[in-house]
Amino acid sequence: MNGQAPEVRTTGTNRTLVAGVGNIFLGDDGFGVETLRRLSREELPASVELSDVGVRGVHLAYELLDGWDTLVLVDVTARGGEPGTLYLIEPSADGDRARAAEPAPLDGHRMTPDAVLALLDTLCAGTGAAPPRRILVVGCEPACLDEGIGLSPQVAAAVPEAVRMVTELVHQEAVV
């Protein structure tokens, strides 16, 4: 200990970044971007910032160096469920983060959330910055990732529930 009192957070100061990830030209891959668009109409705590990342994963990794407490990624997540199934994943808690720590390929248009988090770990190690203390992924099982604009009916139907999930999460995180 250095003799200083530990930092105490006051209610409402937890900085949360909600990032919509995906390519709107690949069908259901636009889920994160569409969910973020709808979230922009919601009343969110002042400590929450929305970021339409799209396919700019490298940009997101650098943005995360700005001292965020919580990151909520919104993206399609193929886990074998029925199309439109929503998942809440906490990679920092379930060991997914350790598997993602392999070197990330720097293809700026094909960076998965795992690759972004691996790049973030590398950037933090090189700069001394700290990654967000909590990382959550709100994922949706895709039906179709073929070229084309527009979500499948199953994924489009899941967007309002994803908005509700993210809204609840950021309200909870704002008071941590």
N, C-alpha and C positions, 0 to 999 in steps of 0.2 A: 504494500500500500504506500502511496505517496503522501498520505496525511490529508488528502483532500476528500471531501464528501463525495460519494458517488452521484452521478448525474441523475436527477429525478425528472421524469417526464410528467408534464401536466396534461390533463385531459384535453384531447383534441389536437395534440401536436405530432402525432404519429404520421409521418409523410408516407403516403401510399401512391404508387404509380400503377395504373391499370393500363396494360398494353394489349391492344387488339392486333393479332398477328395473322398473316395469311395473304394469299394471292387471289384477288377477286376474279381473275381470269381463269381459275381452275375450279369452278363449281363450288362445292362445299368448303373448299379451302378459304373462302371468303367469310366464313362464320365469325371469326374473331373481329374482323373489320366491321361487319354488319352489327354485331352485338355492341361494339364500341359506339357506333353511330347512334344506336338507340339509347345507350347509357348516357349520351350527351344531353338527353332530354330529362334525365332524372335529377332530383335534388340530392346532391352528394355533399359530404363534409368539405369544408374549405381546404383541408389537408390532403385532398385527393386530386390527382391530376390524371387526365385521360390522354393517351398517346396512341394515335393510329400509326402503328409501326409498319403494317403491311408486310413487305418482304425485306425491310431494312434491318435485319438482325444485328449487323455490326453496329449500326447507329444505336440500337437499343442497348447493347452491351456498354457502349461508351456513356449513354445517358444514365445508366445505373451507377456510374461512378460518382454521381452528384449527391450521394448520401440519402438514399431512400430507405425507410424502415421496412416497408412491405412492398412486394411486387406481386401483382395479380396478372398472370398471362392468360389471355383468352384465345383459344386456338382449336382447330380440329385435332382430335386425338384418337387414332385407330387402336382400339384395345380389344376388338373382337365382339363387341356388343351389337345390339340392334341399332341401325342408323337413327340418329337423333338422341341417343342416350347421352346424358350429361354425366361428367365425372368431375369430382373435386379431388385434385391430387396435390399433395404437399411434398415435392421432391426433397426438400431439406430435411424431412422427417422420416421418409421411408427408404432411404438408401439409394434412390434414383440418382441423387446428386453425385455420389461417389462413382457410379458407372458413367456419368456424363463428363467426368474429369479428364477423359482422354483428349488429346489435342484436337481442336475443332478445325475442320476444313474451312478456309476462308472464301467460300463462295457466297457472296453477299446476297444472292437471290435464292439460295437454298439452305438457309440456316434454320435448323429446327430449334425449338426451345432448348433442347439438351445442348446443342452446339453453342447457342448464345450463352447459356450458363457456364459452359466450359471456358469460353472466351472471357467471360466476366471474371472467372477465377484466375485466369492467367493475367488479366489486366490488373486485378486487385493485388496479386502477388508482386507485380512490377511497379505499381504506383503507391502501395501502402494504403489504398482506399479499402473500405469495408463493403462487402456485398450487403444487400438487404438482409435483415435478420430473419425475415420470413418470406418464403416464396410459395405462391399458390398457383395452380393451373386450373382454370375452368375449361374443360375440354368437352368436345362433342364428337361422337362417333359419326364419321362421314358416310354418306351413301354413294357419292360420286365425286371423284376428283379429276374428271376429264376436262379438257379445254371447254370453256364456255362460261358466260356470266350468269349468275343466279344460283341460289341455294336450292337443293332438292326440297320437296315438300316436308320430309321428315326433319331435316336440319332447320328449315325455316320455322317450323312449328316449335322447335326447341329454343329459339332465340328469346322469346319473352321470359321463359323460366331462367335462362342464363342471365338475363338482365336482373331478375329478382335475386338470383344467387349472388351475383357480384355486388349488387346494392347492399344486401345484408352483410356480406363480408367486409366491405369498406366501412360501413357504419360500426361494426364490431371492432375493426382495427383502429378506427379513429380514437377510441377511448382506452386503448391498451396503454 
